[in-house]
Amino acid sequence: MAIGQRTWRDVDGERIEGTWRHAFIRNGGDYYLTDLVIYADGMIDCWGLVTLEELEDKLASGWVATTLDEGARASAHHLGSWRLTEPRIGMTPQRLLGEVRDTIDLLNGRPDSTQRCLAAVEVFRSEPTEENRAAVRALYEAIPEHMRHYALGDMDRKDTPLRILADGPGAHIERWYGDPIEVTEEVHARALEYFAKRERTRREYQRKVPPDGPTEPIDTSVLIRQTVFPKGWPDDAGTLVLRNEYPAQIEVAGHSYPTVTHAYWALSVADEAQRAEIAQAARPYDAEKLAETLPRRENWPQARAAVMAGLLRAKFTQHPDLAAVLVGTAAARLIYTEVGSTFWGQSGREGRNWMGRLLEVIRSELAAEELDVQV
């Protein structure tokens, strides 16, 4: 079962990850199409939270239905209802239970039944004893039956190479497609080579880097933490010079501002006299508080990211020493904290971190200038 459809529930302030699949609930003789929600702590919501053991009972009783009766009424809440004609369903209680167990493993970052079986294959390849073969066979059979032909992710061979290793020479295998095959020594050797090639391909893929660089940052993230200095900024503020409230005067459209914060809040208001007053505020904090009491420009939320990008460009092009600090963060993810704004900053799990993203864009532009790349 895929776990791409994510959800969660809160338990005493802790976020419990979950996912869901469609299922039928049978209540009063009718079937209801609903979501079976599976959580990492082993709880399952099937019109009420139950444990894995209780889900097994629900499946045995038919409450969670894996068979559909001809002519029965079915309903999808608030969407419609219908009568079942020639109903077909490819699920059994044990198959569904196996899916749910695998999903709980994956939600917890543990290997599921397929991954455990493939790990046993690698053990067998390194030490091909009958005991290790038996382990492969047992773990193969532990994969939910309807999921076995997906185990290798190979829609041409399906799970045939896996079954060849699990059963060994002398066995006869009924396949999902085509004629049965006898596992000769030659067939067994080809299956071993299949897994050897598969492992080589996997390792090559893991080492492969996209031609234009890694997808994710490879350097440790840099936290640009919001900090108050009652006695003034230190001479060596490190990466805190990347903060918008750092005292770095900028010139923008013929106007001077003591910090990016002053400029941003001044430009956010419509009245020119009020903009001048904000620009002259004693501290960045004062500039923000003054602007908070004044009306924003029309459509400011749509424009604010572009305005901020322009102000950051001004700061780092007008202050090469600060630009050097920004470029010095290399390819690290920049995480900017901002009390009261989950748009610009990030705090814990919350926040869109747009300031960090924009700083990364400006950093990239500065690096492109050093490479003399014209765009």
Disulfide bonds with the S-S distance in Angstrom:
none
